[in-house]
Each structure stands twice: as C-alpha cells, then as structure tokens.
C-alpha cells in the first residue's frame, strides 16, 4: 500500500487495507508493531496522529 499524507488539524480517513493472506484476518492498524500502541480501525477517520506538526507516524497491520 502507498504512504498516506495528512494535513495537521484536518480529519481524514485511513486508507482501507488492500492486503490479503490466506489463513489470516486483518484486525486494524496500530502505532506499535507488537500491537501494544494505539489501535485504529480500517478506514477510521483520524486527525493529529502525532503532536508534532509535520511529524511522521508509521501504522502497522494487525
């Protein structure tokens, strides 16, 4: 999937996951690769995922 850009202070939907793998179920996105961070639903409307204007956030498939 391609990177997604957001404007600070503006709500926007996360791109819906397009990955598939036989025998696995996609449960959403998380800010931590081990699932202990903040979780987001597929396609969820989000804003300001970081407190830093211009910051970068990586979301991991869960």
N, C-alpha and C positions, 0 to 999 in steps of 0.2 A: 504494500500500500504506500501511497505517496505521503510525504510530510504534509501537515496541515498548518496553515498560518492563521493566527487570530489577532484581532485588534484589542489592545488593552482596554478594559472597561466596557466591551461590547460582547453580549451573549451570542454564542454561535453553537450549532450542533456539531458533535463529534462525527466524523465520517463513519458510516456503518461498516463493520468488519466484512471484508470480502474473502478472508482466508477460510479454508475448509481442510479438515484432516479426518480421515475415516477413524471412527472409534473415539473421537474427542468431541466435547461440547464447549463452545465458546461461552464464557460467563461474563465477559465485560473487560474493562480496562482498569489498570492500576498503576499508580506512580512508582511502585516498587516491583522489581522482577519476581520477588518471592510472595507477592500478594499482601504484604503487611502495610502497604501505604494506603493512600486514598483511592477508593474504588469509584468507577464511573460506569454507567450502563451504556450499551451500544447505542449510538445516536443521541445520547443525552445532550441537552443544552447546557453549556458551561461558559463561565467567564472568569478571567483572572486566576488561572491555574497556578500562577506564581505571584508573589507580592512585588516582583521586580518588573517594571515596565521594560519591554524588550527582552525579557528573560526567555529561557528555553526550558521546556518540560518534555520528558520522554514518558509515554504511556506504554505499558506492557500488556500484551494479550494474556488473559487468564482463562 
